Amino acid sequence: MNANWRFLTLGCGAWVLLGAALGLAAAQAPPEIRIFPIPLGGKPAGMESAPSAGLAIAISDTNSVSLDVGPTGSGRKVEQIPSPYAIAFCGDSYTPPTDVQMLVTSPSAGLVTLLNYDSRRVLATFQVVARPYSVTCWGTAAFISSYGDDRLVVVHLSTGRVLASVDGVAASRSLRGLVVVKSRAWVAGTDANVVTVVDLVSYRVLARIPVRRPTAIRTSRSGGQVYVASADDNAVLSIDADTLAVLPPYLSNVPNPQDIDLGSDLAGGPNDIGYFIPGGSLNSVARVWNGQVTIIPSIPGAASVASGRYHAWVTSPDTNSVYYIQQALPPPAFLLANAASFQSTADPSGLGPAPGSLASKFPTTGATQSFYASSLPLPTTLGGVSISIGGKLDYSLSGGWTYSGGTLAPLLFVGPNQINFQIPPGTAPGEVAMQLLGPDGKARQTGMVRVASSWPGIFTFLMSGKGQGVVLNQDNSQNGDPQNFVGVKPAARGSVIQIFATGAGETTPALGAGEAAPASGNPLVLTKVQPTVTIGGKSAKVQFSGMAPGFVGLWQINAEVPQDVTPGMAVPLVITAAGVSSNTVTIAVQ
């Protein structure tokens, strides 16, 4: 048995998560998200993004605009922009970054600045109204809402010439209060409780649509609808862009909306993580997913929003930060295999290794040669390589997943592309964090694996989990077909065979990590699980189930070959424990 076991040993393979609180069906629940505050070094105001460029945020108290803001902070800055407030990108947002232009308003200075996003160069300044808050581009013109004298002023971007000035247009004081669609300008008159529609052919007011405290305005990508955030109605209203008819609310129960960035949702397809509507003084953000609204608290003064496919940004003027929201993708899987059956934890039908069992992993370890355990208890480092199990995984924007804590696993074998080790006894079943460290002390892999109470696997001669099982006959001879293996023979019907496996789970008495069952057999270490065995489809009587004396993680089951089994040189053998079946191996029966 020592020779057999040597053959086996050497050859076997702090985040924050927010979910919905709406009582939706499990299949309808929105994806979990993570939220991270990113300091900006000043008070953020308006924010805009474009696929071809990036994120731009006006920092009002530092007279600057931050560009290329990413998960780790700001990349570039444009300075000497007096108290910047609102931002609008100009032109096709899918053009190369060198062509992207942007407008920045400075209400306190009565100034609108035209910038090149890529070069950060000031292209022009427009000082045509006293207090410009909201601004947008359309074609070759800038549209500026003049707060104080209620005018809409149109300026040619290249020449700076005023093309038109339309009186009687209640001004917007919001970060995103002006939009142009179908040759019409729409202005959210924040203090006047009205949205004014201006025809850009005749430059006359077409309509004044009553809306209670309109704070933001957007259009659908098709241009068929205009969406207006109504802070007093706690809703996002929908207006037909052609007929100017007010439609049923697009969204209700959205507390104190301050900005809208509904992205592709306006074209009919839901975003992967939803859409986010800042609640301003309510210090919250409404998350909209699949038509349902969930409130995300604790974002102080949430003011402006921009979103992407898997993430969104919300400015927080009260904390001089922008909050980054991303989909909470699960941590990576730490793939393992049952050291006997070689069934992988990636197999949908697989569960995961059991406490005290033997597992295999096939990574690039960093070891340049093979190392074997030569002492008991088993060592926890071989060739400088180690595996930790337990502990926890934390996620950060800068470092990704990081591992801490945990228990070092006992090692049997480490090679350049394989590790055989024991899951420490006492490891609680469930999702467990693991990490592999290479000889340089650096993490080679970090992830999660499911630990099951039992996961039986039977060792085989070919070390593949298939074919002839590692089984001893009643006289301790090796079971097998003599025509295939030298020195083996079949088991007699009615005799007792010894089956060698792993994955039983916890034992009585309990063993320590890397500790072998007493070689003397005193005491016998029994498995808590009571397995069943079938041979040739017939139930076999189990006489003993425990850890093989003198070995680590090796499960021995003594079972009686049924008298009525059909003889053969490849009779199927299966173990079942805690409702989980092992790999099917074969034995020889005469």
N, C-alpha and C positions, 0 to 999 in steps of 0.2 A: 504493500500500500504506500510505502514511502516513495518508491519509484514512480508510482502513478501520480502521487501528489506533486512530486518535483516536476513531472511532465506537465501537470496542470498549471503550476505556478509560473513556469517559465514561458509557456506557450499561449495562455489565454489572453485572449484579448481583454434728501429730505426735502421731499417736495410737497408740493401741495397738489393734491388731486381733487378735482371738483367734478361731480356728476350731476345728473338731473335730479330734481326733487319733485317731479310732477306725477309720480305714480304711473308712468308709462309702462307698457308691456316690455318685458326684457328685450325682445327683438327690436323695439322701437327706441330704446334708451340711447341718448346721444353719446358720442365718444367722450371718454374722460379727457380732461385737459389739465395742463400745468400752467401756473402763472408766476412770472418772475418780474420784480421791479428792477429797472435798469436806471441808475442815476444819470442825469443829464448835465448836472452842474449849473442849472438855472431853471427858470419857470417856463415850461413848454406852453405854447399856444396852439396855432394851427399846425396841421400835419397833412402830408400828401405822399402818395406813392405811385410809382409807375413801373410796369414790368420791365421796361427797357433801362430804367435808371435805378431807383432804389427808394429809400425812405428819406424824406426831408422834414425836419421839425423846426419851427420857429421858436427860438429861446428868447423870450421877450425882455428879460431883465439883464441879459448879457449882450444885447444888440448883435445877435448872431443867428445864423441858420445852420443847424447841424445836418450834414449830408451823409449818406451811406450808413445810417444808423443800423447796427446789427445786434444780434443777441449779446455781444460782449461790449457794446457801447458805440459811441460815435466815431466815425472814421475821419471825415473832413469837416471843416467849418468855413462859412463865409461870414466875415465880420464886418462891423461898421454899417449894419443895417439897423436904423433907429427903431427900437422897440417893435420888432416884427410881430405881426399878428396872424394873418391868414396867408395860406400858400395855395397856389393853383399851378399845376403843370400845363404847358401849352403844347398844341400840336398833337400828333399821333403818338400815344404813349408807347407804341411798339417800335418806334424808330431807334436808330443807334443812339447811345447816350450822348455822343458828341453833338447831336442835333436837338436834344431835349432842352427846352427853355422853361422857366418858371417865373411866376409873378409872386411878389411878396408885398403885403400891405404894411404900412407904418402909420396907423391912425393919428398918433400924437404928433407926427411930423408932417402929416398931410401928403404922404409920399407913397408911390407904388414903384417898386424896383423890378426890372426885368433882368434875370440872370441866366447864364448858360450853366446847366447842371454840371457838366463834365469839367469845364475849365474854371468854374466858379467866377467867371468874369462878369462884371456888371455891363449889360448891353445898353440899357437906357433907364432913365428915371422919369416918371410922370408925376407932375405936381399940379393936377387939374381940379382937384376937389379938396375941401378943407379936412374932412375926416373919413378917409377910405377904410372901411372895415372888410367888406366882402368884395371878392374879385373873381373873374373867370376869364378864360380865353375862348375864342371861337374864330376859326380861320386865322386871319392876319390882324385881328382886333382884340383889344382888352376891354372888358366890360366892368365898370367900377361903380359900386353903389355909394352915393354921396350922402353920408349921414349928416343931418342938420338941416339941409335944404331940400331933401327928398328929390334927388335927381339920379338918373341913370346916365352915366357919361361913357361914350364909346371912343376909344383912342386907337389909332393905327400903330401897331407894334414897331414897325420899322422906322417910321418918320416921327412918331410922337404927336401927329396932328390929331386934333379932336374932330371926330367924324360926326358926332351927334351928341346932343344933350337933351334928355327927355325929362320934363318937369312932372311933378305929381306922382313920383314913384317912391312909395314909402320905403325908406332905407333899411338895409339889413345891418344888424350889429353882431351877427353870428360868424363863426369860423367858416361855415360852408353855406352861405345864404343866397347864392346866385348861380343860375344855370342857364344854358342856352340850348334849345332843341327846336328843330324845324323852323328856323328863322324867327324864333321868338325867344325873348329873354324873360326869365321868371325870377322875381325878386321876393325873398321872404322878409316882409316888413315886420321885424321882430316886435317893436313897440306899438305898431299900428294894428296888430291883429289882422293882417291882410297879406295875401300874395298877389303881387301885381304882375300882369302879363303884358309885355311890350312887343308890338310888331316891329321887326327889324328891317322891313322894307319901307314902310311909311313912317317909322319912328313915332308911333302913337300908342297910347295905352289902349289895349283891347279889352281888358277885364281886371276887376279887383275882386278876388275871391276871398271871402271871410275865412280866416283860420286863426284859432286862438293861440297866440304866442308862437308863431312859426320860427323854429330855431335852426333848421337845416333843410336843404332841398337837393334832390337828386333826380336823375332820370333813369329809366330802364335802358338797357343796351340797344333795344330795338327802337327806342325813342317814342314808343307809343304811350308811355305813362310818365307822369311826374309824381314823385313821392315827396311829401312834406312832413317833417317832424313837428307835431303839435305838443308843446310842453304842457299846456293847460289841459289838453284832452288825453294826455298819456297815450298817445297813439301816433302811428305813421299813416298819414292819409294818402289816398291815391286819386289822381286827377287825370282825366283823359287829355293827352297832349293836343289832340285835334279839336275836340268839341268843347273842351274846358269844363266838362261835366265832372262834378265831384262824385267819385265812386265809393263803394263801401270801403271802410278802413282796411289798409293792407295789413296792418298789425294793430292789435289792441293790447291793453294791459302792459304797456311799455313805460315805466315810470320816468317822467321828466326827461324825455329824449333831447339830447343836445347835438347829436351828429348822426349821420346815416352813412353806412358803408356796407350795403347789402350785396355787393359784388355780383357774382353770377346768379344769385338767387332771383334777381330781377329779370333774368332771361329764362327762368323756369327750373333751373337745376339747383338743388340744395348743396351748400358748401360742405366739405368733409367734417368740419368741426362746428359749423353754424356761423351766425353773424352776430355782431356785438354792437349795442347801442348804449353810449355813455349816459349816465343819469345825473351828471353834474353834482350839485350840492347834496344829492342823496348818497354820494360816495359809493355808487354801485354801477354795475353794467348789466343790461339785459342781454341774455344770450338767447338767440332765436335759432332753433334747430327743428326742421321738419314741421314748421308752423307752430311749435310750442315755445313758450317763453319761460326761461329760468333766470332768476336774479343771482348775480355774482356780487357779493358784498366786498367791502374793504378795499376799494380803489378810490382813494380820496380825491374829490373834485373831478371825477372822470369827465373829460371834456371832448376830446377828438379821437377819431378811430380810423384805422386803415387796416385792410386785411389782405391775406393771401390764401392759397389753397389749404394749407395746413396750419396757418398761424394768423394772429391778429395783433395789432398794437393799440393801446389806449393810453392817452396822455393823462398825467396826474399833476396838474399845476400845484396842488397843495403839498406835494412831496418832492417837487423838482425831478420827477421821474417819468419814464414811459414804461407801462406794464406790457410785457411780452407774453402772449397767450399762445400755447402750442398744443397740438394733440399729444396726449400722454401715451405714446407708443409703449408697449410692454418691453421690459428688459429683454436682452437677447437670451436665447435658449442655450443652456450648457449641456450639450448633447453627450449622453453616455450610452453604454450598452451593457446588458446583462453579461457578465464574464463567462457564463456557461452557454446560454442560448444565442448570444450576440444580437438579441432583439434590441433595437434602438429605442431610446426615449422619443425619437422623432416619429416612430411608428404610431399611427392613430390608435391602434389597438393596444399599444404598450402603456404601461402605467409608469414605472420608474423603479429604481433600485430600492431595496428594503434595508432597514437598519441592520448592520452586522453583515450584510451580504457583500459579495465581491462584484466589482464593476470594472469596465474597461473604457478607456477613452483613446481616441486616435487623432491627437493634435500634432502639430510641430512643436516639440517640447523645448528645443534648444540644446538638448543633450546630443553629444557627438558619438556616443557609444551606448551600449546596453548595461544597465545596472540591475542587480538582483538582490533582494533582501536576504540576509544571511544570519539573522538573529531574531529572537522573540523577546518581548513583543516586537512587532514589525516597526521599522523606522518610519518617520514622517518626512524624511528627505532622502532622495537618492539622486546622485549626480547633480545636486544643487536644485533639483526640481521638487516642487511641493504642490499639494492641492489642499485648499481650505474649504470647509463646508459649514453652513450656518452663517451667522453674522447678518449683515444687511447690505443692500445696494442703495446708493443715493445718486440722484441725478442733478447735475449742474450744467448751466449753459456753456461754461467755459471748458469743463473737463469731461462732460458726458457722464457715463456710469462709473461710479467708484465703489469699491468694496471695502468693508471694514469688519473687524471682529472675526468670528468663526473659529472652528477647530481644525487642526491639521489632520488630514486623513492618513491612516497607515498605508504604506506602499509595499507592494510585492515586486513590482517590476517597472522600470523606466527605460524606454528606448527613444531613439530620435523621433518616432512617430506613434508611440503607444505607451500607455500607462495602465497598469493593473493595480487596483487599490481596494481598500475596504471602506464601505460607508460606516462611520463609527456607530457602534451600538448606542441606543438612546437617542439617535437623531429623530426628531418628531416628524411624522408623516405630514405631507403638505408641500407647498412651494418653498424651496430652500435655495438660498444664494450660495454660489460656489465661485472659486477663483483658482486659476492655474498660474503659478509663478515659474518662470524659467530660471536657468542657472545665473542669469544676470540680476535676479531679484525683481525683474519687471513682469507685470501681468501679461500673460500670453492669451488668456481668455477669461472673461467674467460673464456670469449669467445666472439664470435660474433653472432648476431642475425639480421635477416632482419626485418626492420620496413617498413610496407606498408602504403599507404595512407588510405586504408580502408580494413577491414577484418571482415565482419559481422558474429556474432554468436548469436544465440537465446538461452536464458536461458530455462531450462526445469525443471519440477517438480522433476525428479529423479536425477538432478544434474549430468547428464551423457552426455548431448548434444543430447539425443535421447528421443523419446516419447512425452508426453504432454508438450507443451510449456507453459512458464509463461506468460499468456495472461489474461487481464481483459476484461470482457464484457462491453457493453455500460453503464450498471447500476453499474459498478465497482465491480460486483461479479466476482469470479474467474472462468475462463473458464475451462471446463473439463467434463468428463463423470461421472455422479453421481454414477454409479455403481463401479467406481474405486476410487474416491476421495470424501470425505465427504464435503458438503457445496459448491459444484461446480455445474455449469450448462452449457448447450450449448449456443452458440451465435445464435441469429436469423439472417437469411439471410437479407441483407440490413442494418443491424446494424453496428455500428463502434466499433471495438475492439482496445485495447491498447496492443501492442507487446513490450516486454522488451528484449533488446539485448545489445550488446557492439560491438565496432569496427567501429564506424562511421567515426572516424578521426576528423579533425579540425572543430571548431564551430565558429558561429557568434552570439554574441561576443565571443572572446576567453576567456577561463577560465585558472586560474593558476593551477599549479601542486597541486593535492589533494583538489582542491576547488570544492564545490558542486554547481550545478546550483541553482539560488535563489529559496528558498522554496515558495516564494510568486508568482513565475511565472512572476515576473516583474523585468527585461525583460525576455522573453522566450529566451532560448539559442538554436538556430537552428543549424542543421548540414549543413556544406557546401555541402556535397554530397546529391544528391536527389535519395533515394532508390526506388526500385520497389518491389512490394509484389505480390506473387501468392498464392492463396488459392484453393486447389483442382485443380490445374492446370489452374485456371482462374485468370486473372489479377484483382488485387484489387486496388481501388482508394485510394491513400495515401493522407490523410488530414493534417497530421502533422509529422514532423521528427525533433526531438530535444532531448536535455538532460532532463531526468526526474527531475522535480523540487525537490530540497532538497537532491539530490543524486550525488555521484561522479562516473563518467564514465558509468552511466546507460543510455542507449539509448532507447527512447520511440518513437514508431511509431504508429500513429493512422491510421487505414486502414478500409475501408468499405468492409464487407463480400459480395462478388458478389451474386446477386439474382439468378443466374443460376448455382451456385455451387451445386454439389450433396451432400445432407446432410449425416451426419455420425458422429460417435464418435471418429474417427481418420482421419480427413481430413488433408492432407499434407499442410504445410505452409513453404514458403521459402522467404528470403529477398535477394535481389541482390543490391550491391552498387559498383560503379566504376568497373563494369564488374566482380565482385567477388560474388559468391553465398554463402549463409550461410549454416549451417547444416539444414537438413529437420526435422522439428518438426511436431507435430499434434495438432489440435484443434477440439473441438466438435461443430458441426453445426446442427441446427434443421430447 
